[in-house]
Amino acid sequence: MNGTEPVAAVEGVASRFLSEMTPGAYGIWGLFALVGIAIIKGWPAISDAVTRAKMAIGDRRVSRIEKLEAKIDEQRVSYEAEIGILRHELNNVTAAFEALLLLIESKPEDAAAHVVRIREMRDRQHASASAEKATVRAARIVAAGAAVKGTGE
């Protein structure tokens, strides 16, 4: 057995395969070969396009997260201001109640006059609290307007 027998055998199989193929089979095999070559040559471009698409999706997500975090920070500031107002109002009510109790304990016979003074003090506190609340609401409206202008540009 010499070294040319396997080559001859392969050539025989290949020539028999090619002789039995119809013209349509040549076209199909040629199409497969062209598609395979196109995929192999185009693979770097396809891979690059997929990578760019993934990066664009990631960038959009990061941008959205940053916007949401900014919105949360704005709300946090607003809520902290509102909580501060409520604490101030609670402290005022507590102080008025303590003052009323002290005045009634010291002079129970003048309780009606004490109540009038405490009511006047509470009216001033309500006016001041209303002004604080209006300021917080105005700040929210201004911030919301700035946010709308910022996203609309």
N, C-alpha and C positions, 0 to 999 in steps of 0.2 A: 504494500500500500504506500503510495508516494503522497506528497503534500498537495498534489493538484486534484485529487479525487473529491475532497469536500467542496472545493471551489466549483468544480464541475457540477457537483450535485446541486449546489445553490443556484448556479446558472441555469441548470435544467428546470428547476422548480420555478424560477423567475420567468424563464422564457415560456413555459407552459402556462403560467398565470397570466402573463401579458397576452399570449395568443388566444386565450379563451375569454378575455375581457371584451365587452361590447363598447361601442363609442360612448354610450351613456354612462357607463361605469368609469371611463376615463374622466368625464366631466365631473362626476360626483367626487372621485378621489382628488381631482385637481381643486375642486371647491374646498374640500376638507384641508388640503395642503395650504391653500391661500388663507383660509380662516385661521389655521394654526400659526402661520407666519405673521398674520396681522395681529393676533393676540400676543405673540412673543415680542414683536417689535413695538407694539403699543402698550405693553404692560407698564413701563415706567410712567407714561403719561396718565394711564388709568389710575395707578397707585398715587401719583401726585395729586390728581383731581380728588380722589377720595380723602387724602390727607388734608387738602385745603378745605374741603366741605366740612370735615370734622372740626377743624380749627375755627371755621366761621361759626359753627353751632356753639362751640365752647365760648367764643368771644361774645356772642349774643347772650348766652346764659350769664356770663360774668357781668356784662353791662346791665342786664335785668336785675341781678342780685345787688349790684351797687346802687341802682335806683331804689330798690326796695329798702336797702339799709338806710339810705338817706331819708326816705319817707318815715321809717321807723324812728330815726333820730329826731326828726321834726316833731313827730307825735309825742315822743318821750319828753321833749322840752315843753311842749304844750300841756301835757298831763301833769308834769312837775309843777308848772305855774298854777294850774288849776288846783292841785293838791295843796299848794302853799296858801292859796286863797281860802280853801276850806279849813285848813288848820288855823289860819288867822281868825276866821269867822267862829270856829269852835272856841278858840281862846277868848274871843270877845264875849261870847255867850257865857262861858264859864266865869269870866271876871265879873260880868253883870250879875250873875246869880249869886256869886260869893259876896259882892258888894251889897246886894239886896238883903241877903241873910245877915250880914254884919250890921247894917243899918237897922233892921227890924229887931235884932237882938239888943242893940244899944238903946233904941228908943221905940218900943213897940207902939206907943200912942201916936207917933208920927208916920206910921206905916204907909198911909195913903200918899203923903208927900214924898216919901222915899220911892214909892212905885212910880210916881210921876217923873222924878229925876232919872230913875233907871230907864224908863220908857224913852225919855229924851236922848239919853246916852245911846240906847239901842237904835233909835231913828238915825242918829249921826253915823253909827256903825253900818247900818244898812245902806245909807247913801254912799259911804266910802267903799263898801263891798261891791255895790252895783257898778261904781266907777272902775274898780279893779277888774270885775268880770267883763265889762265892756271893752276894756283895754286888751284883755286876753282874746276876746272874740275878734276884735279888729286885727290883732296880730295874726290870728289864724287865717282871716280873710286875705290879708296882705300876703302871707306865705303861700296860700293856695293860689292866689293870682300870679305870684312869681313862679310857682311850679308849673302852672299852665303855660305861661309865656316861655319858660325854659324848655318845655317839651315841644312846644309848637314851632319853634324856630328851626 
